């Protein structure tokens, strides 16, 4: 979606699909009195099969997100439905996806649930700290028997703090020495630009990524989504 800043947040996004269509999906949901919801999805694989599943995922999240104020309950609902859909799509394709969904309420409390996704970074600007948001759970679409693994965690954030969501295509970039960029590469960028606004911090991350290796070497869809609390 096209994302613009609002009265509570600044946003900045980098998205590079491996092919013409992407299996990465990010979104924002205005939940009115409950706050804002933020989603990052990474479908296993890439190309047309991943993109087709992404379209279904988008439809499901758009339909159900306004109904749930507890992220874990939303993910359980999505998982139950997607397991059945994936089984019908292609029994041999082994399709599934990871997701990180969070609600930031009016008091700047983050309510988050992780479904096998990479832990987002939380940059606490005034405290000069870089943290990982808590995680747990398995990817969606594998089993309907493990819903108890989806747990909502709570974290308080403050004005100036930034949350960095991303997909594994970013950290799996390799240079000419076959060295992986890794989470350490992102951390180094965050240390340089933690005081900068979301747009400039993203530019720092992408610059460092390009300095490490040609972005043409990215072997998977790659997305970075930064949310800055005003």
C-alpha positions in Angstrom: 0.0 0.0 0.0 0.9 3.7 -0.4 1.9 4.8 3.1 2.0 8.4 4.4 2.8 9.8 7.8 0.0 10.6 10.2 -0.5 12.4 13.4 1.1 9.7 15.5 3.8 8.0 13.3 6.4 8.6 10.6 7.0 5.8 8.1 9.6 4.7 5.6 9.6 1.6 3.4 12.1 -0.1 1.1 10.8 -3.0 -0.9 12.7 -4.9 -3.6 10.9 -8.0 -5.1 13.2 -10.7 -6.6 10.8 -11.0 -9.6 8.0 -8.9 -11.0 5.7 -9.9 -8.1 6.5 -10.3 -4.5 5.8 -12.7 -1.6 6.5 -9.9 0.9 3.5 -7.9 2.2 3.4 -5.1 4.7 0.3 -3.1 5.7 -1.2 -0.6 8.2 -4.6 -0.8 9.7 -6.4 2.2 11.4 -8.3 0.5 14.3 -9.7 3.8 15.6 -10.0 3.7 19.4 -7.8 0.6 19.6 -4.9 2.3 17.8 -3.0 1.3 14.7 -2.1 -2.2 13.5 1.1 -3.0 11.6 1.8 -6.1 9.6 4.8 -7.7 8.0 4.4 -11.0 6.1 7.0 -13.1 4.3 5.7 -16.0 2.1 7.9 -19.0 1.7 9.4 -18.9 -1.8 9.0 -16.1 -4.4 7.5 -15.5 -7.8 3.9 -16.2 -8.8 3.0 -18.9 -6.3 4.1 -16.8 -3.4 2.4 -13.7 -4.9 -0.9 -15.6 -5.3 -0.8 -16.6 -1.6 0.1 -13.1 -0.7 -3.1 -11.8 -2.3 -5.2 -14.3 -0.3 -3.3 -13.3 2.9 -4.0 -9.6 2.2 -7.7 -10.3 1.8 -7.9 -12.2 5.1 -6.0 -9.6 7.1 -8.1 -6.8 5.6 -11.3 -8.7 6.5 -10.4 -9.8 10.1 -8.0 -7.2 11.5 -10.8 -4.7 12.5 -12.5 -7.5 14.5 -9.6 -8.3 16.9 -7.9 -6.1 19.5 -5.7 -9.1 20.7 -3.1 -9.8 18.0 -2.8 -13.5 19.0 -6.5 -14.1 18.4 -6.2 -12.6 15.0 -3.3 -14.8 14.1 -5.1 -17.9 15.3 -8.1 -17.0 13.1 -5.8 -16.4 10.1 -3.9 -19.6 10.7 -7.0 -21.8 10.9 -8.3 -20.5 7.6 -5.0 -20.5 5.7 -4.1 -24.0 6.7 -7.2 -25.2 4.8 -6.7 -22.9 1.8 -3.0 -23.9 1.5 -3.9 -27.6 1.6 -6.3 -27.1 -1.3 -3.9 -25.0 -3.3 -1.1 -27.4 -3.8 -0.3 -30.3 -1.5 3.3 -30.6 -2.9 4.2 -26.9 -2.8 4.9 -26.7 1.0 3.5 -23.2 1.2 3.5 -21.3 4.4 4.4 -17.8 5.6 5.9 -16.0 8.6 4.2 -12.9 10.0 4.7 -10.2 12.6 1.7 -8.2 13.7 1.4 -5.5 16.3 -1.0 -3.0 17.6 0.3 0.3 19.0 -2.5 1.7 21.2 -3.3 5.2 22.3 -0.9 4.9 25.3 2.0 3.8 23.0 1.9 0.3 24.3 2.9 -2.3 21.6 0.8 -5.5 21.6 2.7 -7.9 19.3 2.6 -11.5 18.1 5.2 -13.3 16.1 4.4 -16.2 13.8 7.9 -17.5 13.0 9.1 -14.1 11.6 12.5 -12.4 12.3 12.4 -10.4 15.5 12.0 -6.7 14.7 14.4 -4.1 16.2 13.2 -1.5 18.6 15.4 1.5 18.7 14.9 3.4 22.0 16.3 6.8 20.9 16.5 8.6 24.1 17.8 5.6 26.0 20.4 4.9 23.3 19.4 1.3 23.2 18.7 -1.3 20.5 16.4 -4.1 21.5 14.5 -7.0 19.9 10.8 -7.2 20.3 9.8 -10.5 22.0 8.9 -13.3 19.7 7.4 -16.8 19.6 5.1 -19.0 17.5 5.4 -20.9 14.3 4.9 -19.9 10.7 1.2 -19.7 9.6 -0.2 -22.4 7.4 1.7 -25.4 8.8 -0.6 -26.7 11.6 -3.9 -25.7 13.2 -2.9 -27.8 16.3 -0.3 -25.3 17.6 -2.4 -22.2 18.1 -1.4 -22.0 21.8 2.1 -20.9 20.6 0.8 -17.6 19.4 1.1 -15.3 22.4 0.7 -11.5 22.6 3.5 -9.6 24.2 3.4 -6.0 25.5 6.1 -3.3 25.3 5.9 0.4 26.1 7.4 2.8 23.5 8.1 6.5 23.7 8.2 9.4 21.2 11.3 9.2 19.0 11.4 5.4 19.3 11.5 3.4 16.0 10.5 -0.1 15.2 12.2 -1.8 12.2 10.4 -4.6 10.6 12.1 -6.5 7.8 12.2 -9.8 5.8 15.0 -12.3 5.6 15.9 -11.3 2.0 17.7 -8.3 3.6 20.0 -10.2 6.0 20.7 -13.1 3.6 22.4 -10.9 1.1 26.0 -12.2 0.5 29.1 -10.3 -0.8 31.9 -11.5 -3.1 33.5 -13.4 -0.1 30.2 -15.3 0.4 29.7 -13.5 3.7 26.2 -12.9 4.8 25.0 -9.4 5.7 23.1 -10.7 8.8 21.4 -9.0 11.6 24.8 -7.5 12.6 24.8 -5.4 9.4 21.5 -3.8 10.3 22.6 -3.2 13.9 25.7 -1.3 12.6 23.4 0.9 10.6 21.1 1.5 13.5 24.0 2.5 15.7 25.0 5.1 13.1 21.6 6.6 12.5 19.5 5.9 15.6 18.8 9.6 16.2 17.8 10.2 12.6 14.1 10.3 11.5 12.7 7.2 9.9 13.4 8.3 6.3 17.0 9.1 6.9 17.6 5.9 9.0 16.2 3.8 6.1 18.6 5.6 3.7 21.5 4.7 6.0 20.4 1.0 6.1 20.0 0.8 2.3 23.3 2.6 1.7 25.2 0.2 4.0 23.5 -2.7 2.4 24.5 -1.6 -1.1 28.1 -0.9 0.2 28.3 -4.5 1.5 27.2 -6.1 -1.8 25.4 -5.3 -5.0 21.6 -5.2 -4.4 21.4 -7.3 -7.6 22.7 -10.2 -5.5 19.6 -10.3 -3.3 18.2 -13.8 -3.7 14.8 -13.2 -2.2 12.2 -10.6 -1.9 13.5 -7.9 0.5 11.5 -5.4 2.5 12.3 -2.9 5.3 9.5 -1.1 7.1 10.3 1.5 9.7 7.7 3.0 12.1 8.7 6.0 14.2 6.6 7.2 17.1 6.1 11.0 17.1 
